[in-house]
Amino acid sequence: MLAKFFVTAALAVTLSGCVVAVGGDHDFERDDSSWKKTQRYNQEQINKLTLQMSAEDIRTLLGTPDFTESFNKDGETVQVLFYRTHHQKSDGKTTKDECTPLVFKQNRLTGWGDKAYQYL
């Protein structure tokens, strides 16, 4: 009887630090790499841009932007498309400070990046 107690106690101590994951198909690595792949893809495509490309061509290349702005300035229509390109904070949300702005005037790309956005 005493032998069973020691065997049970030894097993309890040995297994107490084990964690067994059962069920579920959540793949944290896949989730993590999904936004990384999107950012990398956006960075690669933005590096291929040339001035005067149309907004439609860029939407075809990059897809739906994370944010958009549109307004008139000095009689010209200005549109800004924001695409996520760099991670800032692990909060599960994309914010404009994690995006690269693409600036269009009269539907043509006039610049991208923070400086182009600041010059508006």
C-alpha positions in Angstrom: 0.0 0.0 0.0 2.8 2.3 0.9 4.5 1.5 -2.4 1.4 2.6 -4.4 1.4 5.8 -2.5 5.0 6.6 -3.4 4.5 5.7 -7.1 1.4 7.9 -7.3 3.2 10.8 -5.5 6.2 10.4 -7.9 3.9 10.5 -10.9 2.0 13.5 -9.6 5.3 15.4 -9.1 6.7 14.4 -12.5 3.6 15.3 -14.4 2.6 18.5 -12.5 4.7 20.7 -14.9 3.3 19.2 -18.1 0.7 21.0 -20.2 -1.2 19.1 -22.9 -2.9 21.0 -25.6 -6.0 19.2 -26.8 -8.3 20.1 -29.7 -8.6 23.3 -31.6 -7.1 24.2 -34.8 -5.8 27.7 -33.9 -2.4 28.3 -35.5 -0.8 31.3 -33.9 2.2 31.1 -36.3 -0.1 31.3 -39.3 -2.0 34.3 -37.8 1.3 36.1 -37.0 2.7 35.5 -40.4 -0.5 36.6 -42.2 0.0 40.3 -41.3 3.7 40.0 -41.8 3.2 38.7 -45.3 0.7 41.5 -46.1 3.2 44.1 -44.9 6.1 42.5 -46.8 3.9 42.3 -50.0 2.8 46.0 -49.6 6.4 47.1 -49.1 7.6 45.1 -52.2 4.8 46.6 -54.4 5.3 50.1 -53.1 9.0 49.9 -54.0 7.8 49.2 -57.7 5.6 52.3 -57.9 6.3 55.2 -60.3 4.9 58.7 -60.3 1.8 59.4 -62.4 0.4 55.9 -61.9 -3.4 55.9 -61.7 -5.2 55.2 -58.5 -7.0 52.3 -60.2 -3.6 50.7 -61.2 -2.4 50.9 -57.7 -5.6 49.5 -56.2 -5.2 46.6 -58.7 -1.6 46.1 -57.6 -2.1 46.5 -53.8 -5.8 45.8 -53.3 -8.1 47.6 -50.9 -6.2 50.2 -48.8 -6.4 50.1 -45.0 -7.5 53.8 -44.9 -8.5 56.4 -47.4 -8.8 60.2 -47.4 -10.1 62.4 -50.1 -10.5 66.2 -50.2 -10.1 69.3 -52.4 -7.1 71.5 -52.1 -6.3 74.5 -54.3 -9.0 73.4 -56.8 -7.5 69.8 -57.1 -8.9 66.6 -55.9 -6.5 64.9 -53.5 -6.8 61.3 -52.5 -4.6 59.4 -50.0 -4.5 55.7 -49.8 -2.9 54.1 -46.7 -1.4 50.6 -46.9 0.1 48.8 -43.9 3.8 48.5 -44.2 5.4 48.5 -40.8 4.4 47.1 -37.4 4.2 49.6 -34.5 2.1 48.0 -31.7 0.9 44.5 -31.0 -2.7 45.5 -30.3 -4.4 43.6 -33.2 -5.4 46.9 -34.9 -3.9 48.6 -37.9 -3.4 52.3 -37.5 -2.3 55.0 -39.9 1.1 55.3 -38.3 1.6 51.6 -39.4 0.8 52.5 -43.0 2.6 54.2 -45.9 0.5 57.0 -47.5 0.1 57.2 -51.3 -0.8 60.6 -52.4 -2.9 61.2 -55.6 -3.8 64.5 -57.3 -6.4 64.3 -60.1 -6.2 60.5 -59.8 -2.4 60.4 -60.5 0.3 59.3 -58.0 2.3 62.4 -57.0 4.2 60.8 -54.1 4.3 58.4 -51.2 5.6 58.2 -47.7 5.5 60.6 -44.8 7.1 63.5 -46.6 4.6 63.4 -49.5 1.8 63.3 -47.0 3.2 66.2 -44.9 3.6 68.4 -48.0 -0.2 68.4 -48.5 
